Amino acid sequence: MKFLLIFLNILCLVFGQTAWKMGLEKIELHGSIIAKLFQIVFSPLILLGFALYIIATVIWMYLLSKFPISYLYPLQSLAYVISLFVGLLIFKEAIPLTRWVGTGVILLGVYIIVK
């Protein structure tokens, strides 16, 4: 159950950021600064990102109440790993070798922490 909640928390964070990026890429801003701010904040994808962050925060608070932060927080680095694949698969980003190597280092670190 612990790992399921940690993974759900990470997915909410990554897909919250993904929703924000997709929402910001789709917005065509018009009008005053205030009008632009409202267009951004009330965009459906931006709101989805906020909702996912709220869910992630609730899960995170529960996890913090049950487990040491020195154990939990390094596991959050899996968000970097997942976001690399989101960039590759959803946003069609070119991922340089250095990022793949860095991702491998992160995975090794997570493995050591949970062992």
C-alpha positions in Angstrom: 0.0 0.0 0.0 2.9 2.4 0.8 4.5 2.1 -2.6 1.1 2.4 -4.3 0.4 5.7 -2.6 3.9 7.0 -3.3 3.5 6.1 -6.9 0.1 7.7 -7.1 1.5 10.9 -5.5 4.3 11.0 -8.1 1.9 10.3 -11.0 -0.4 13.2 -9.8 2.6 15.5 -9.7 3.9 14.5 -13.2 0.5 14.6 -14.9 -0.4 17.9 -13.1 2.7 19.4 -14.7 1.8 17.7 -18.0 -1.7 19.2 -17.9 -0.2 22.7 -17.2 2.2 22.4 -20.1 -0.5 21.2 -22.5 -2.8 23.9 -21.2 -0.3 26.7 -21.6 0.6 25.5 -25.1 -3.1 25.7 -26.2 -3.9 29.1 -24.8 -4.1 32.1 -27.0 -4.0 35.1 -24.7 -6.0 38.3 -25.5 -6.8 41.5 -23.6 -5.3 43.1 -20.5 -3.0 41.4 -18.0 -6.0 40.6 -15.8 -7.9 39.0 -18.7 -4.8 37.0 -19.6 -4.4 35.8 -16.0 -8.1 34.7 -15.9 -7.6 32.9 -19.3 -4.7 30.9 -17.9 -6.1 30.2 -14.4 -9.5 29.1 -15.7 -8.3 27.0 -18.6 -9.6 23.4 -18.2 -6.1 21.8 -18.4 -4.7 24.3 -15.9 -7.6 23.5 -13.5 -6.9 19.8 -14.0 -3.3 20.4 -13.1 -4.4 22.2 -9.9 -6.7 19.4 -9.0 -4.0 16.8 -9.5 -1.7 18.9 -7.3 -4.3 19.0 -4.6 -4.7 15.2 -4.7 -0.9 14.8 -4.6 -0.7 17.1 -1.6 -3.3 15.2 0.4 -1.5 11.9 -0.4 1.8 13.5 0.5 0.5 14.7 3.9 -0.7 11.2 4.7 2.6 9.7 3.7 4.5 12.2 5.8 2.4 11.3 8.8 3.4 7.6 8.4 7.0 7.4 7.1 10.3 9.2 7.5 10.8 12.2 5.2 14.4 11.0 4.6 12.9 7.9 3.1 10.0 9.4 1.2 11.5 12.5 -0.3 14.2 10.8 -2.4 11.6 8.6 -3.9 10.0 11.7 -5.3 12.9 11.7 -7.8 11.0 9.1 -9.7 9.0 12.0 -11.0 12.0 13.0 -13.0 12.1 9.6 -14.6 8.5 9.6 -15.5 8.6 13.1 -16.8 11.4 12.1 -19.1 9.1 9.6 -20.7 6.2 12.1 -20.8 8.5 14.5 -22.7 9.5 11.8 -25.1 6.1 10.2 -25.7 3.6 13.0 -25.3 5.6 16.1 -26.3 7.9 14.4 -28.8 11.0 15.9 -27.2 14.5 14.8 -28.2 16.2 13.3 -25.1 20.0 13.6 -25.1 22.2 10.8 -23.8 23.2 12.8 -20.7 19.5 12.8 -19.5 19.2 9.0 -20.1 22.4 8.5 -18.0 21.1 10.8 -15.3 17.8 8.9 -15.3 19.8 5.7 -14.8 21.6 7.2 -11.8 18.3 8.3 -10.3 16.9 4.8 -10.7 20.0 3.3 -9.1 19.6 5.7 -6.2 15.9 4.9 -5.7 16.8 1.2 -5.8 19.4 1.7 -3.0 17.0 3.6 -0.9 14.2 1.1 -1.0 16.5 -1.9 -0.5 
